[in-house]
C-alpha cells in the first residue's frame, strides 16, 4: 500500500450537523485512508453516526472540521459532475419517480458520461447491461420501480451504482430488506467487484457476522472514537469484544461472530 497513493484520505474529520447558531457533532477525530481493491465494512451501534459519516464522505453534507481528499484532491473542490464520475452512492433514499422502469433507474448511473441530451452510447448500454446482470435484476428491467419489492429496489439501486462505474462506491445498509441468501450473494458480489474491477467499496451494515467473514478492512465506530484496521487484526484484538456494552454478548474469535450467552 505504501507504493500507492490512497484513493480516499480523511484527516481529523468531524461530522455532524450545523443548524443556525448550533452545531451538533456526531463524531470527531476521524482519520483513515482507503485504497482500491478493498471491501471495507463500517460497523457500529445504531445512532453512532454511520450514515452521517457516509453522507459526509460522499459530499452530500459538509464536514464540520478536518479534510477529505479524493485522489489527492480536496473533496469540496470537485464539481458535482466530476464527483459523480469518482463516487457512486446508495444512501437511504426515496425514489422521486416511481414510474421509472428498473432499466431507466439503472441508466441514471450513466448521466456523468452522457451528452447534454442524455443519449446513451454503446458503452453506456454495455455498462447498464453488465450492472443488471451481476445484480440479477435483468428480469425486472421493464417493471416500474413502484411495482417491485423493497429488496428488488435495493438491488436496482446497487445496479445503478455499478453502472456509474466509479473507483469508489459508498453504500448505506445495502443488505437491508434482503433475506440471508441474497445478503450473502450481495456481499460476494461486492467482494468480486473489488477484486475484478479494482473498486474500493465502503458500506455500512448491521450484518456483522457476514461483514467479518468477507470484508478486507473494518471501520469501527465507537463512542471512544473510530478505529480502522484490517478485519484480521480487529478480530484478534479486543475492540470487537468491547463493541457492545452488554456482558451477555461476547465475540468469538474462532467463529468470527458474536454470541449471546444464555
N, C-alpha and C positions, 0 to 999 in steps of 0.2 A: 504493500500500500504506500510505502514511503516514496516510491518512484512516481506515483501518480498524484496529481492534484485532486483534492476532494471535489465531488460533484456539488455537495451542499456543505457549507460550513457555518456553524452557529456559535456566536461568541457573546457570553454574558447577557443572554437574552432574557427579557422579562415579558410575559404575556398576560393579557387581561383586557379590561375594558375601561375606557375613559369616557365619562359622561359629565359634560359641563365642567364643573369645578372638582368633581370627584373622580378618583382613579381607583379601580379595583384590580389589584394584582392577583392573578391566579397562581402563577409560578414564576420563579426568577432564578438567576444564576445558572442558566441553562447553557451548556457547552457540549458540542459533539460535531463530528464530521461523518458524512455519508459518502460511500463510493459506489461505482457501478458494480453490477453482477451480485448485488446483495439484497436479500429479503429481510427486512427489519420490522419487527413487531413492536408496537407501542402498547405497553401494558400499564395498568393502574386501576385503582378502585374508581367507582362511579363518583363523579364530581371533582376529581383530582385535577382536571383541566386538559384531558387528552384532545378533545375536539377543539378547544381554544388554541392549543399548540399547533394542531394541523392546519387550522384556518390561518394562523399567522405565517406558518412556513409556506403556505400556498399563495400568500399575498392577498387573501380575502379580507384580512383585517391587519392593521399596522401593529408592529411591536411597541410595547411601552418603553423598552430600553434595549440596548445591545444592537447587534448586527446579524444579518443573514446574507451570506454570499452564495450565489448560484453560479457555478463555473467562473469563480474568482471575480464576479461582478455583483455589486450590491443589488439585492432583490428589488428594492424600491426604485431602482434606476431603469428597470425593464419597462418597455411599453406593454400595454395589455396584450397586443397581438404577438409580440416577441416572447412574452412569458408563456403564452398558450402553446408555443412551439417547444417549450422546455419542460413544463409541468402539466400533467393531466391530473385532474382532481375529481374524486367522487366523495362528496360530503353528504350529510343527511339533508336531503333537499326535496322539495316538491317540484314535480314536473309542471311547467306553466301551461303546457298544451297537451291534454290527454288525447287529442285527436291525431297526434303524430303517430305514424307507424313505427314499429321497432326499427326497421331499416332506416327511416328518416332520423330517428333519435341517434342511432349509432353514427349515421353520416354527419351529424353535427360535429363529431370529433375531427372532421377534416376541414373545418372552417378556417383554421390558421393558415392553410395551404392553398385555398381556392382563390379565384379571382373575385373581383367586386360583384360579379353576378352569381357567385356561388356554384359555378359549373364544376362538376366532378370530372376529373381526368381518369384515364385508365388506371393510373397508380392509385388514385383515391379509392376507386371502386375495388381494387385488389385489396387494399388495406381494410376496407369495410367488410369484404367477404371473409378475410382471414379472421377478423375480430368476431364475426358471427360464428364462424366455425369453431374457434378454440373455446368460446364460451357456451357452445351448444345452444345457441339461440337462432340458428338459421331457420328452423321450422316456424319461428314466431315472426319472421321478417315482415309479413303483411298484416299482422294483427295491430290494432290500435293499442297505444300504451295504456289507455283506460280499461282495456279488456283483459290484461294479463295480471297474474298474481304478484304479490309483493316480492316473492323470491325471484320470479322471472324478470321483474323490473330491475332488481338489484344486479342481476347478471347482464341485463341490457346496458345499464349504466357503466358497468365494468367493460363491456364491449366497446362502448363509446370511448372510454379512456384508452383502450388498446388501439383503437383506430386512430386516435390522435397521435400515436407513435412518438412519444416524448421520452427523453432519457430518464426522467423522474416521474413516478406515479405515486400519488398520495390518496389513500383510501380510508374513509372513516367507517369503521364497523362493516366491512363488506360482506361478512358472513351472516349478518342479521337476516332473518326470515328464511334461512336455508336449513334443511334437515342435515343430519350428520353426514350422510353420503355426499351430498352436494357441497357441504363445508369442506370435506376432505378433498373433493375434486377441485374446488376453488383454490385451496392452499397449494395443491400440487401445480395448478396452472400458474399461479403467481411465481412459484419457485422455478418453473420451467422458463417463464419469460425472463427472469433474471439471468438464467444460465445461457439460454439460446439467443436472446436479443439484447443482452448486456444492459438490462434495465436495473435501475435502483428503485425498489418498491418499498414504501413505508406505509404501514397500515395499523390502525388501532383495532383491538379485538378483545372480547371477553372470553374467547375460546382459548384459554391459556394453555391447556394441555396440548392442543394441536399446534399452537404457536411455538411451544418449546420443542416440539419434535421436528418442525420444518423450517424454522427461522434461522438465518445465519447470525443475526445480532438482535439484541433487545434494547429498547429504550424503556427504562423502568421508572415511571413517575411515582414518587412517594412524597409524603409531607416533608421529609427531611431533604428532599431535592431529587433531581433526575440523575439516573445512572445509565451510562451507555457502555456496553461491552459485548463480547461475543456471547452467544447463548451458552456455549460450553462453559465459559468462565463463570457466568452467573449461576448456572446450575450447581457448580462446585462451591460457590460462595454462600454467604449467609443471607444475602439480600432477599431472595425469594421466600426463605423461611420467615422473614420478618414482614412480608408484604401485608399479611392480614393480622390485625390486632385481635386475634382470637386464638387462644391456646388449643382449641379443638381442631383447628385447621393446620396441618403440617405439610411441608414439602418433602417428597420422597425423591432423592437424587437418582436412585437406581431406576425408578419407574418414570422419572421426569414428569411427575404430576402431583397435584395437590390431593391430599387425603383427609377426609373427615373422620376423626376418631370418635367412636361412639362412647 
